[in-house]
Amino acid sequence: MKPFHHLLANNLVANITNYTVWFAVTFWAFIETQSVFATGMIAGVYLVLTAALGIWLGSIVDHNSKRLAMLGSSVISAVFYALSLVMVLLEPEGAFENPYGPYLWGFILLIMLGVIAGNIRSIALATLVTILIPEGERDKANGLVGMVTGIGFLTTSVISGFLVAYAGMFGVLAFALVLTVLVFLHLSLVKIDEGRVEPAAGETVEPKRVDLAGTIRIIGAVPGLFALILFACFNNFLGGVFMALLDAYGLSLVSVQVWGLLFGGLSTAFIISGIVISKTGLGKNPIRTLLTVNVITWAVCCVFTLQSSIWLLAIGCFIWMLLGPYAEAAEHTTLQKVVPLERQGRVFGFAQSVEQSASPLTAFLIGPLTQFVVIPFMTDGAGADAIGSWFGTGPDRGIALVFTVAGFIGLVVTILAFNSRYYRQLSAAYANSANDDDENGGAAAVANPA
């Protein structure tokens, strides 16, 4: 196996481990406290930590060996998981049943810090694609990264559910510690030539600092790059509708057993798209590819809940999951091309902070809005009177209407982006970078795919 393939496998196991802990603590907290407040606050903790620490984690990647940063990520996660396990063993009677108790929230904070430490890996892997893979093959490599993410999500919810049901948080944390140690040991044996050169005596070296202002200047220097990050943030903002409402809508159509099996089957779309991207790439202009798949996915979102049909829902979800990795791979390929390698960690971290904070924020907002405004509107309100004869009425049709409206908004914004000067500017910047690589012998000069 090539080092890059070892890294993919290593990150797959690490992602499954960290996300299993995240899902499991959410399930477990609800079971223990019977409080929706608790589960919502866990998402809020993740939101705040991701937004606050993204660029700092990126600076760690920029200023150190990427492999060392990934190893350090495993060590930090293991430490926090071990401390959490100690809290489980020393729990005062009933401490975890109080949804407002400091012991519970101290426990959750430790666990979430362990999960967030894993974000170092996703940033480091994105920069290692730049280092290890020739420029012309990076879109395909990013497709494999997306496939790894898809496999992780495919398995995580199942694993976490069984662990919580049969072993509680003790079993979850023991599982996480064992796998984290194995991941560390495997990565310690993988040799990677990152092309790092020690500075010569007397040579000026950039100080090791987060330098948010410098990172913003780098992003601002590439025409249209801020617009790309904000566009991805907007997509995630609307995507939070799926986080908040998809399970509720699916369960209004079928039983929980059928929905769980169906969703697991639909998740194979992530894997299929990753394989296809790894074979075909993203085309000459990844930005065009990103906007094209967004036009398709938002158009699908407009129609896949127009009628109460599990088959219509399944087809829509499959297309959404199939095209999602294209958008992520296109964004990563663009950033790897137009951002200097020595700054990529901080730029990826900045993008992670901005983009990943959007979906949980929507989930916080859309749940109450749907429950207290849209569902009454479509049950016995003006919406039911106006379109209920063909759209349907009731709580499930209220949820369906939110999907349709979100799809329409996403489609309009994507069409506007397609016709914006920012799209043209960033496409030109990407093309100019490609021409510069051709004139200088290509990025393969620094690549070490073996």
C-alpha positions in Angstrom: 0.0 0.0 0.0 1.1 3.5 -0.7 1.4 6.0 2.2 -1.7 7.8 1.0 -3.8 4.6 1.2 -2.4 3.9 4.7 -3.5 7.4 5.7 -7.0 6.9 4.2 -7.4 3.7 6.2 -6.0 5.2 9.3 -8.3 8.2 9.1 -11.3 6.0 8.4 -10.9 4.1 11.7 -10.2 7.4 13.6 -13.3 9.0 12.1 -15.5 6.0 12.9 -14.1 6.1 16.5 -14.6 9.8 17.1 -18.0 10.1 15.4 -19.2 7.0 17.2 -18.4 8.7 20.5 -20.2 11.8 19.4 -23.4 10.0 18.3 -23.3 7.7 21.3 -23.1 10.5 23.9 -26.1 12.2 22.2 -28.2 9.0 22.3 -27.0 8.2 25.9 -27.7 11.7 27.2 -31.3 11.6 26.0 -31.8 8.1 27.5 -30.3 9.2 30.8 -32.0 12.6 31.1 -35.1 12.3 28.8 -34.3 15.9 27.9 -34.3 17.3 24.4 -32.5 20.3 25.9 -29.5 18.1 26.7 -29.2 16.7 23.1 -29.6 20.2 21.6 -26.9 21.6 23.9 -24.5 18.8 22.8 -24.9 20.0 19.2 -24.3 23.5 20.5 -21.1 22.5 22.3 -19.9 20.9 19.1 -20.8 24.1 17.2 -19.0 26.4 19.5 -15.8 24.3 19.8 -15.6 23.8 16.0 -16.0 27.5 15.3 -13.6 28.6 18.0 -10.8 26.0 17.4 -10.8 25.4 13.6 -8.2 27.9 12.6 -6.0 27.1 15.7 -6.1 23.5 14.8 -5.1 24.5 11.2 -2.1 26.4 12.5 -0.9 23.3 14.3 -1.0 21.5 11.0 0.8 24.3 9.2 3.6 24.6 11.7 4.4 20.9 12.3 4.8 17.6 10.4 1.3 16.6 9.2 1.9 13.0 10.4 3.0 14.3 13.8 -0.1 16.5 14.0 -2.3 13.4 13.3 -0.4 11.4 15.9 -0.9 14.2 18.4 -4.6 14.3 17.6 -4.9 10.6 18.6 -3.0 11.2 21.8 -5.2 14.2 22.8 -8.4 12.2 22.0 -7.2 9.3 24.0 -6.4 11.5 27.0 -9.9 13.1 27.0 -11.6 9.7 26.5 -9.6 8.2 29.4 -10.6 11.1 31.7 -14.2 10.6 30.6 -14.0 6.9 31.4 -12.7 7.8 34.9 -15.8 10.0 35.4 -18.1 7.1 34.4 -16.4 4.9 37.0 -16.5 7.6 39.7 -20.1 8.9 39.0 -22.0 9.9 42.1 -25.4 8.2 42.2 -27.8 9.9 39.8 -25.3 12.5 38.6 -25.9 11.7 34.9 -29.7 11.9 35.2 -29.7 15.7 36.0 -29.8 17.5 32.6 -28.6 20.7 34.3 -26.0 19.1 36.6 -22.3 20.2 36.4 -21.0 16.6 36.6 -22.9 15.6 33.4 -21.8 18.7 31.5 -18.2 18.3 32.7 -18.3 14.8 31.3 -19.8 15.9 28.0 -17.2 18.7 27.6 -14.4 16.2 28.1 -15.9 13.9 25.5 -16.5 16.7 22.9 -12.9 17.9 23.3 -11.8 14.4 22.4 -14.0 14.4 19.4 -12.9 17.9 18.3 -9.2 16.9 18.5 -10.0 14.5 15.7 -10.7 17.5 13.4 -6.9 18.0 13.2 -6.9 14.8 11.1 -9.3 16.1 8.4 -7.2 19.3 8.0 -3.9 17.4 7.9 -5.2 14.9 5.4 -6.4 17.7 3.0 -2.9 19.2 3.1 -1.3 15.8 2.6 -3.3 15.3 -0.6 -1.4 18.5 -1.8 1.9 17.0 -0.8 1.6 13.4 -1.9 -0.6 13.6 -5.0 0.3 15.2 -8.3 -2.0 18.2 -9.1 -3.8 16.4 -11.9 -4.8 13.5 -9.6 -5.9 15.5 -6.6 -9.5 15.6 -7.5 -9.6 11.8 -7.7 -7.8 11.6 -4.3 -10.3 13.9 -2.8 -13.0 11.6 -4.1 -11.4 8.8 -2.0 -11.4 11.0 1.0 -15.1 11.6 0.5 -15.6 7.9 0.2 -13.9 7.4 3.6 -16.2 10.0 5.1 -19.2 8.2 3.7 -18.1 4.8 5.0 -17.6 6.4 8.4 -21.1 7.8 8.5 -22.6 4.5 7.2 -21.2 2.6 10.2 -21.2 5.1 13.0 -24.8 5.3 13.8 -25.2 1.5 13.9 -22.1 1.0 16.1 -23.0 3.8 18.5 -26.6 2.6 18.9 -25.6 -1.0 19.7 -22.8 0.1 22.1 -25.1 2.4 24.1 -27.8 -0.2 24.2 -25.6 -3.1 25.4 -22.6 -1.5 27.2 -23.5 2.2 28.0 -20.9 4.9 27.9 -18.3 2.6 29.6 -18.4 0.3 26.6 -18.3 3.3 24.2 -15.3 4.8 25.8 -13.5 1.5 26.2 -14.1 0.9 22.5 -12.8 4.4 21.6 -9.7 4.0 23.7 -8.7 0.7 22.1 -9.3 1.9 18.5 -7.5 5.2 19.2 -4.4 3.3 20.5 -4.5 1.0 17.4 -4.8 4.0 15.1 -1.8 5.6 16.8 0.3 2.5 16.5 -0.5 2.0 12.9 0.2 5.6 11.9 3.5 5.5 13.8 4.7 2.8 11.4 3.7 4.7 8.2 6.6 6.7 6.6 5.7 9.8 4.8 8.1 12.1 2.9 6.5 15.5 3.4 9.3 17.4 1.7 9.9 19.5 4.8 13.3 21.3 4.8 15.0 22.5 7.9 15.8 26.3 7.7 19.4 27.1 7.0 21.4 29.0 9.7 20.5 32.6 9.7 17.4 32.1 7.5 14.3 34.0 8.5 11.5 31.7 9.6 7.9 32.6 10.0 6.9 32.6 13.6 4.6 29.7 14.7 1.4 31.5 15.4 -2.3 31.3 14.4 -2.2 34.6 12.5 -5.9 34.9 11.7 -5.3 38.2 10.0 -2.6 36.7 7.7 -4.9 33.8 6.8 -7.7 36.2 5.9 -5.3 38.2 3.7 -4.3 35.0 1.9 -8.0 34.1 1.3 -8.7 37.7 0.2 -5.8 37.7 -2.2 -7.5 34.9 -4.3 -10.4 36.5 -6.2 -13.7 34.7 -5.3 -12.2 32.5 -2.6 -14.2 34.2 0.2 -17.3 33.8 -1.9 -16.6 30.0 -2.2 -16.3 29.6 1.6 -19.4 31.7 2.2 -21.3 29.7 -0.5 -20.3 26.4 1.2 -21.4 27.9 4.5 -24.8 28.9 3.1 -25.2 25.4 1.7 -24.5 23.9 5.1 -26.9 26.4 6.7 -29.7 25.1 4.5 -28.4 21.6 4.9 -29.2 21.9 8.6 -32.8 21.4 7.6 -31.9 17.8 6.9 -30.1 17.4 10.2 -33.2 18.7 12.0 -36.1 17.2 10.1 -35.1 14.3 7.9 -35.5 11.6 10.5 -38.8 13.0 11.7 -40.1 13.0 8.1 -38.9 9.5 7.3 -40.4 8.1 10.5 -43.7 9.7 9.6 -43.7 7.4 6.5 -42.3 4.1 7.8 -41.4 2.3 11.0 -38.1 3.0 12.7 -36.7 -0.4 11.7 -37.5 0.2 8.0 -36.1 3.7 8.2 -32.9 2.6 9.8 -32.3 -0.1 7.2 -33.3 2.2 4.3 -31.0 5.0 5.5 -28.1 2.6 5.9 -28.7 1.4 2.3 -28.9 5.0 1.0 -25.6 5.9 2.6 -23.9 3.6 0.1 -24.3 6.5 -2.3 -21.4 8.2 -0.5 -19.2 5.2 -1.3 -20.3 5.0 -4.9 -19.6 8.7 -5.6 -16.2 8.4 -4.0 -15.3 5.5 -6.2 -16.6 7.3 -9.3 -14.7 10.5 -8.5 -11.5 8.5 -7.9 -11.8 7.1 -11.4 -13.1 10.1 -13.4 -12.1 13.2 -11.5 -14.0 16.5 -11.4 -13.2 18.0 -14.8 -11.1 20.9 -15.7 -13.1 23.4 -13.6 -14.0 22.1 -10.1 -15.9 25.3 -9.3 -18.2 24.6 -12.2 -18.7 21.1 -11.0 -19.5 22.3 -7.5 -22.2 24.6 -8.7 -23.6 22.1 -11.1 -24.1 19.5 -8.5 -25.7 22.1 -6.2 -28.2 23.0 -9.0 -29.2 19.3 -9.2 -29.4 18.7 -5.4 -31.4 21.7 -4.6 -33.7 21.0 -7.6 -34.2 17.5 -6.2 -34.9 19.0 -2.7 -37.7 21.1 -4.3 -39.6 18.0 -5.4 -38.7 15.0 -3.3 -41.3 15.7 -0.6 -44.1 17.0 -2.9 -46.1 13.9 -2.1 -46.0 11.5 0.9 -44.0 8.7 -0.7 -41.2 6.8 0.8 -39.9 5.9 -2.7 -39.8 9.6 -3.7 -38.0 10.4 -0.4 -35.5 7.5 -0.9 -34.7 8.6 -4.5 -34.2 12.2 -3.4 -31.9 11.2 -0.5 -29.9 8.9 -2.7 -29.2 11.7 -5.2 -28.4 14.1 -2.4 -25.8 11.7 -0.9 -24.4 10.7 -4.3 -23.6 14.3 -5.3 -22.5 15.6 -1.9 -18.9 14.3 -2.1 -18.6 16.0 -5.5 -19.2 19.4 -3.9 -16.7 18.7 -1.0 -14.0 17.3 -3.3 -14.4 20.2 -5.6 -14.0 22.7 -2.8 -10.9 20.9 -1.4 -9.3 20.6 -4.9 -9.8 24.3 -5.5 -8.2 25.3 -2.1 -5.3 22.9 -2.6 -4.7 24.6 -6.0 -4.9 28.3 -5.2 -3.7 28.4 -1.5 0.1 28.2 -0.7 0.9 24.9 1.0 2.4 26.6 4.0 -1.0 28.3 4.7 -3.4 25.5 3.7 -3.8 24.1 7.2 -5.0 27.5 8.5 -7.2 28.1 5.4 -8.8 24.7 5.7 -9.3 25.3 9.5 -10.9 28.7 8.8 -13.2 27.2 6.2 -14.0 24.4 8.7 -14.9 26.9 11.4 -17.1 28.9 9.1 -18.8 26.1 7.2 -19.3 23.4 9.9 -20.9 25.8 12.3 -23.8 26.5 9.9 -25.7 23.2 10.0 -26.1 22.9 13.8 -27.2 26.6 13.9 -30.0 25.9 11.4 -30.9 22.8 13.3 -31.4 24.9 16.4 -33.6 27.4 14.5 -35.6 25.2 12.2 -36.9 22.8 14.8 -38.9 25.3 16.8 -39.9 27.2 13.6 -41.3 24.0 12.0 -43.0 22.8 15.2 -44.7 26.1 16.2 -45.2 27.8 12.8 -45.1 25.6 9.8 -46.9 22.5 11.1 -49.9 24.5 12.4 -49.8 26.4 9.0 -50.2 23.1 7.1 -52.5 21.3 9.6 -55.4 23.7 10.0 -54.0 27.0 9.0 -53.8 29.1 5.8 -51.4 26.8 4.1 -53.7 23.8 4.5 -56.6 25.8 3.0 -54.5 27.1 0.1 -52.5 24.1 -1.1 -53.7 21.2 1.1 -56.0 19.8 -1.6 -52.9 18.7 -3.6 -50.0 19.0 -1.3 -51.6 17.3 1.7 -52.2 18.5 5.3 -50.9 17.5 8.7 -47.6 17.6 10.6 -45.7 15.5 8.0 -46.8 17.9 5.2 -45.6 20.8 7.3 -42.1 19.2 7.4 -42.3 18.5 3.7 -43.1 22.2 3.0 -39.9 23.2 4.8 -37.8 20.9 2.5 -39.5 22.4 -0.6 -38.9 26.0 0.5 -35.2 25.2 1.4 -34.7 23.6 -2.0 -36.1 26.6 -3.8 -34.0 29.0 -1.8 -30.9 26.9 -2.5 -31.6 26.6 -6.2 -32.1 30.4 -6.6 -28.9 31.2 -4.7 -26.8 28.6 -6.7 -28.1 30.1 -10.0 -27.1 33.5 -8.8 -23.7 32.2 -7.8 -23.3 30.7 -11.3 -23.9 34.1 -12.9 -21.7 36.1 -10.4 -18.4 37.7 -11.0 -17.0 35.7 -8.1 -17.5 32.5 -10.0 -15.7 33.9 -13.0 -12.9 35.3 -10.9 -12.2 32.1 -9.0 -12.5 30.0 -12.1 -9.9 32.2 -13.7 -7.6 32.0 -10.7 -7.8 28.2 -10.7 -7.0 28.1 -14.4 -4.1 30.5 -14.0 -2.7 28.4 -11.2 -2.9 25.4 -13.5 -1.0 27.2 -16.2 1.7 28.2 -13.8 2.1 24.6 -12.7 2.4 23.5 -16.4 5.1 26.1 -17.0 7.1 25.1 -13.9 6.9 21.3 -14.6 3.7 20.7 -12.6 3.1 19.9 -9.0 4.4 16.5 -9.4 7.9 17.9 -8.7 6.9 18.0 -5.0 4.7 14.9 -5.0 5.6 11.5 -3.6 2.7 9.2 -4.4 4.8 6.1 -3.6 
